[in-house]
Amino acid sequence: MNDSGSNSSSNGNEAERRLTESDRIVAAARKATAEAIRQHKLLGDPIAVWRDGKVVIVPPVEIRETPDDY
């Protein structure tokens, strides 16, 4: 509580902390996805992706390094 009896500044800090935590979680998930895709390509394993409402198997030679492509 601040001097005016309000919790607004602590609530703001909590919201900022949660946003930062969410950003870190998303970044970690993207990094893990990129690593998994890279490993599949290097090992010659296909990946499964969702396209147009269907599961599509992408052969290793067609795997692009950028996870945003999937």
N, CA, C and O of each residue as an XYZ file, in Angstrom:
280
protein
N       0.832     -1.174      0.000
C       0.000      0.000      0.000
C       0.878      1.239      0.000
O       1.882      1.280      0.712
N       0.514      2.276     -0.802
C       1.274      3.517     -0.755
C       0.661      4.451      0.275
O      -0.282      4.070      0.969
N       1.184      5.678      0.388
C       0.731      6.610      1.419
C      -0.734      6.995      1.276
O      -1.369      7.361      2.266
N      -1.288      6.922      0.065
C      -2.685      7.305     -0.120
C      -3.645      6.154      0.192
O      -4.860      6.315      0.069
N      -3.115      5.004      0.592
C      -3.955      3.866      0.921
C      -4.316      3.025     -0.283
O      -5.230      2.202     -0.217
N      -3.614      3.221     -1.374
C      -3.920      2.510     -2.615
C      -2.848      1.481     -2.922
O      -1.682      1.658     -2.570
N      -3.252      0.409     -3.580
C      -2.313     -0.621     -4.017
C      -1.979     -0.499     -5.494
O      -1.418     -1.430     -6.074
N      -2.310      0.624     -6.117
C      -2.176      0.747     -7.566
C      -0.734      0.555     -8.036
O      -0.511     -0.084     -9.064
N       0.238      1.085     -7.321
C       1.615      0.933     -7.788
C       2.088     -0.511     -7.674
O       2.827     -0.985     -8.537
N       1.673     -1.218     -6.624
C       2.073     -2.618     -6.507
C       1.339     -3.473     -7.527
O       1.904     -4.447     -8.025
N       0.088     -3.135     -7.853
C      -0.640     -3.864     -8.886
C       0.004     -3.658    -10.240
O       0.069     -4.586    -11.045
N       0.478     -2.457    -10.498
C       1.171     -2.173    -11.749
C       2.443     -2.987    -11.863
O       2.748     -3.513    -12.934
N       3.184     -3.098    -10.783
C       4.414     -3.890    -10.796
C       4.115     -5.363    -11.027
O       4.864     -6.042    -11.729
N       3.037     -5.860    -10.451
C       2.646     -7.262    -10.627
C       2.274     -7.527    -12.082
O       2.669     -8.545    -12.651
N       1.520     -6.621    -12.680
C       1.137     -6.781    -14.089
C       2.380     -6.759    -14.973
O       2.491     -7.550    -15.910
N       3.302     -5.870    -14.683
C       4.555     -5.792    -15.458
C       5.373     -7.072    -15.276
O       5.948     -7.582    -16.238
N       5.428     -7.588    -14.056
C       6.178     -8.815    -13.794
C       5.572     -9.977    -14.567
O       6.297    -10.784    -15.149
N       4.232    -10.067    -14.577
C       3.574    -11.153    -15.301
C       3.820    -11.046    -16.795
O       4.049    -12.059    -17.456
N       3.775     -9.830    -17.342
C       4.040     -9.643    -18.764
C       5.468    -10.072    -19.081
O       5.707    -10.768    -20.067
N       6.397     -9.664    -18.260
C       7.788    -10.041    -18.460
C       7.947    -11.554    -18.369
O       8.668    -12.149    -19.170
N       7.290    -12.175    -17.411
C       7.356    -13.623    -17.259
C       6.743    -14.311    -18.483
O       7.285    -15.300    -18.975
N       5.632    -13.797    -18.966
C       5.008    -14.353    -20.170
C       5.936    -14.227    -21.365
O       6.060    -15.161    -22.157
N       6.582    -13.094    -21.500
C       7.530    -12.892    -22.603
C       8.676    -13.897    -22.530
O       9.119    -14.419    -23.553
N       9.148    -14.160    -21.328
C      10.246    -15.128    -21.161
C       9.778    -16.539    -21.515
O      10.528    -17.310    -22.114
N       8.556    -16.872    -21.150
C       8.010    -18.197    -21.466
C       7.873    -18.363    -22.972
O       8.247    -19.400    -23.521
N       7.338    -17.346    -23.644
C       7.184    -17.401    -25.104
C       8.549    -17.511    -25.774
O       8.721    -18.298    -26.705
N       9.511    -16.736    -25.311
C      10.861    -16.786    -25.885
C      11.482    -18.171    -25.703
O      12.127    -18.686    -26.616
N      11.292    -18.771    -24.537
C      11.843    -20.108    -24.281
C      11.180    -21.144    -25.171
O      11.847    -22.047    -25.676
N       9.865    -21.024    -25.371
C       9.149    -21.968    -26.236
C       9.622    -21.836    -27.682
O       9.802    -22.842    -28.369
N       9.823    -20.610    -28.143
C      10.323    -20.397    -29.511
C      11.733    -20.956    -29.685
O      12.058    -21.550    -30.713
N      12.556    -20.756    -28.672
C      13.927    -21.261    -28.739
C      13.921    -22.794    -28.787
O      14.663    -23.394    -29.565
N      13.089    -23.421    -27.960
C      12.998    -24.884    -27.934
C      12.467    -25.417    -29.265
O      12.942    -26.438    -29.763
N      11.490    -24.728    -29.833
C      10.938    -25.135    -31.126
C      12.004    -25.049    -32.208
O      12.157    -25.971    -33.010
N      12.734    -23.954    -32.233
C      13.792    -23.771    -33.233
C      14.852    -24.865    -33.107
O      15.335    -25.385    -34.112
N      15.208    -25.208    -31.879
C      16.211    -26.254    -31.650
C      15.686    -27.614    -32.103
O      16.419    -28.387    -32.720
N      14.430    -27.910    -31.803
C      13.843    -29.194    -32.217
C      13.798    -29.296    -33.740
O      14.114    -30.345    -34.302
N      13.413    -28.225    -34.400
C      13.377    -28.226    -35.864
C      14.779    -28.422    -36.436
O      14.980    -29.193    -37.375
N      15.732    -27.717    -35.858
C      17.128    -27.843    -36.316
C      17.625    -29.276    -36.150
O      18.264    -29.817    -37.053
N      17.343    -29.887    -35.022
C      17.774    -31.259    -34.780
C      17.120    -32.234    -35.750
O      17.777    -33.150    -36.245
N      15.854    -32.048    -36.022
C      15.170    -32.924    -36.986
C      15.836    -32.833    -38.354
O      16.088    -33.850    -39.000
N      16.117    -31.611    -38.789
C      16.747    -31.423    -40.094
C      18.130    -32.085    -40.117
O      18.467    -32.789    -41.069
N      18.916    -31.861    -39.083
C      20.272    -32.430    -39.022
C      20.262    -33.951    -38.988
O      21.137    -34.591    -39.572
N      19.282    -34.534    -38.308
C      19.212    -35.990    -38.178
C      18.483    -36.659    -39.341
O      18.449    -37.885    -39.447
N      17.904    -35.836    -40.207
C      17.180    -36.401    -41.342
C      15.797    -36.908    -40.988
O      15.258    -37.783    -41.665
N      15.223    -36.360    -39.930
C      13.881    -36.761    -39.497
C      12.849    -35.741    -39.972
O      13.111    -34.539    -39.925
N      11.689    -36.191    -40.425
C      10.636    -35.253    -40.820
C      10.001    -34.590    -39.592
O      10.182    -35.042    -38.461
N       9.266    -33.525    -39.837
C       8.484    -32.900    -38.774
C       7.021    -32.891    -39.209
O       6.714    -32.938    -40.400
N       6.138    -32.831    -38.241
C       4.706    -32.728    -38.526
C       4.269    -31.294    -38.225
O       4.592    -30.743    -37.173
N       3.535    -30.705    -39.158
C       3.021    -29.352    -38.967
C       1.532    -29.334    -39.294
O       1.021    -30.245    -39.946
N       0.849    -28.305    -38.844
C      -0.580    -28.130    -39.103
C      -0.733    -27.111    -40.217
O      -0.312    -25.964    -40.068
N      -1.331    -27.514    -41.333
C      -1.570    -26.614    -42.466
C      -2.983    -26.828    -42.992
O      -3.401    -27.957    -43.247
N      -3.702    -25.736    -43.147
C      -5.042    -25.778    -43.731
C      -5.934    -26.827    -43.080
O      -6.686    -27.523    -43.763
N      -5.849    -26.938    -41.764
C      -6.715    -27.847    -41.040
C      -6.294    -29.301    -41.080
O      -7.059    -30.183    -40.690
N      -5.076    -29.558    -41.554
C      -4.591    -30.939    -41.648
C      -3.160    -31.038    -41.121
O      -2.407    -30.064    -41.121
N      -2.812    -32.235    -40.675
C      -1.430    -32.519    -40.310
C      -0.672    -32.843    -41.593
O      -1.104    -33.680    -42.386
N       0.449    -32.181    -41.787
C       1.285    -32.390    -42.966
C       2.671    -32.810    -42.487
O       3.230    -32.191    -41.581
N       3.222    -33.849    -43.087
C       4.576    -34.293    -42.764
C       5.544    -33.587    -43.718
O       5.423    -33.685    -44.939
N       6.500    -32.881    -43.132
C       7.495    -32.152    -43.920
C       8.778    -32.977    -43.927
O       9.359    -33.220    -42.869
N       9.234    -33.418    -45.119
C      10.475    -34.186    -45.178
C      11.666    -33.308    -44.787
O      11.610    -32.087    -44.934
N      12.724    -33.915    -44.298
C      13.874    -33.145    -43.812
C      14.453    -32.176    -44.848
O      14.893    -31.084    -44.489
N      14.457    -32.560    -46.111
C      15.038    -31.667    -47.135
C      14.201    -30.410    -47.346
O      14.694    -29.424    -47.895
N      12.940    -30.434    -46.916
C      12.060    -29.273    -47.064
C      11.937    -28.445    -45.778
O      11.268    -27.412    -45.767
N      12.575    -28.894    -44.709
C      12.489    -28.173    -43.439
C      13.294    -26.886    -43.544
O      14.480    -26.889    -43.877
N      12.608    -25.785    -43.248
C      13.286    -24.485    -43.207
C      13.731    -24.227    -41.781
O      13.112    -24.701    -40.829
N      14.787    -23.486    -41.646
C      15.383    -23.264    -40.316
C      14.568    -22.318    -39.432
O      14.758    -22.306    -38.216
N      13.677    -21.536    -40.008
C      12.935    -20.550    -39.243
C      11.631    -21.142    -38.725
O      10.765    -21.506    -39.521
N      11.472    -21.248    -37.388
C      10.258    -21.833    -36.833
C       9.004    -21.022    -37.166
O       7.903    -21.572    -37.160
N       9.147    -19.735    -37.453
C       7.984    -18.912    -37.795
C       7.345    -19.362    -39.100
O       6.213    -18.977    -39.394
N       8.046    -20.166    -39.884
C       7.505    -20.679    -41.143
C       6.454    -21.748    -40.896
O       5.747    -22.130    -41.828
N       6.328    -22.246    -39.664
C       5.418    -23.363    -39.391
C       4.302    -22.968    -38.478
O       3.451    -23.795    -38.150
